[in-house]
């Protein structure tokens, strides 16, 4: 899988002991793009997903789903579940939302 992410990030790789990996692309403004194939993984958007009525159960009952919203500070978040892959963004300002949406649309599965 490949994705075109915005430049100027700091990459953090998280290994879950054989169950997969998560890559987190942190930006200077504290926004984040993540990609995870770790089974049973919770993401940075987990709390925000739980706050949406019925979204948490839909996430686990669906093979493919897109969840999104605005947090209490007015920042955007999005999570995509496609088969065993979770990817999304967190803490994105309204001015940069389109840039991050474009990154989500650039994903290519191999």
PEWO-V405680 format. One record per pair of residues at least 4 apart in sequence whose C-alpha atoms are under 7 Angstrom apart, sorted by sequence separation. I is the first residue (numbers start at 0). J is the second residue. D is the distance in Angstrom with one decimal. If there is no record, write none. Layout:
I|J|D  I|J|D
This chain:
15|19|5.8  25|29|6.4  26|30|5.4  41|45|6.1  44|48|6.1  45|49|6.2  46|50|6.4  47|51|6.9  53|57|6.3  54|58|6.1  55|59|6.8  56|60|6.1  57|61|5.9  69|73|5.6  70|74|5.4  80|84|5.7  81|85|6.6  91|95|6.3  92|96|6.2  95|99|6.5  96|100|6.1  97|101|6.0  98|102|6.5  99|103|6.4  100|104|6.3  101|105|6.2  14|19|6.3  15|20|6.1  25|30|6.1  26|31|6.1  49|54|6.5  69|74|5.4  70|75|6.4  80|85|4.6  91|96|6.1  14|20|4.6  25|31|4.7  48|54|5.9  49|55|5.3  58|64|6.6  69|75|4.5  79|85|5.7  80|86|6.7  13|20|5.6  14|21|6.6  24|31|5.5  25|32|6.8  48|55|5.8  68|75|5.9  69|76|6.2  78|85|6.9  79|86|5.3  13|21|5.1  23|31|6.6  24|32|5.1  68|76|5.6  78|86|5.7  79|87|5.9  12|21|5.8  13|22|6.4  23|32|5.9  24|33|6.2  67|76|5.5  68|77|6.6  78|87|4.2  12|22|4.6  23|33|4.5  67|77|4.1  77|87|5.1  78|88|6.6  11|22|5.8  12|23|6.4  22|33|5.6  23|34|6.7  66|77|5.7  67|78|6.2  77|88|5.3  10|22|6.8  11|23|5.1  21|33|6.9  22|34|5.3  66|78|5.2  76|88|5.4  77|89|6.7  10|23|5.7  11|24|6.6  21|34|5.6  22|35|6.4  65|78|5.8  66|79|6.4  76|89|4.5  10|24|4.7  21|35|4.1  65|79|4.5  75|89|6.5  76|90|6.1  9|24|5.7  10|25|6.3  20|35|5.8  21|36|6.5  64|79|5.8  65|80|6.4  75|90|5.8  76|91|6.5  8|24|5.6  9|25|5.1  20|36|5.8  21|37|6.7  64|80|5.2  74|90|5.2  75|91|4.9  87|103|7.0  8|25|5.2  9|26|6.5  19|36|5.3  20|37|5.4  63|80|5.1  64|81|6.8  74|91|5.1  75|92|6.4  8|26|4.7  19|37|3.9  62|80|6.9  63|81|4.4  74|92|5.0  75|93|6.9  7|26|6.5  18|37|5.3  19|38|6.7  62|81|6.1  63|82|5.9  74|93|6.5  18|38|5.9  62|82|5.1  75|96|6.9  15|37|6.8  44|89|6.7  36|83|6.0  36|84|4.7  35|84|5.8  36|85|6.3  35|85|5.1  34|85|5.9  35|86|6.1  34|86|4.3  33|86|5.3  34|87|6.8  33|87|5.5  32|87|5.7  33|88|6.2  32|88|4.3  31|88|5.4  32|89|6.6  31|89|5.3  30|89|5.8  31|90|6.7  30|90|4.7  29|90|6.8  30|91|5.3  4|102|5.4  3|102|5.5  2|102|6.5  3|105|5.9  2|105|5.5  2|106|4.4  1|106|5.6  2|107|6.5  0|106|6.9  1|107|5.3  0|107|5.5  1|108|6.7  0|108|4.4  0|109|5.3
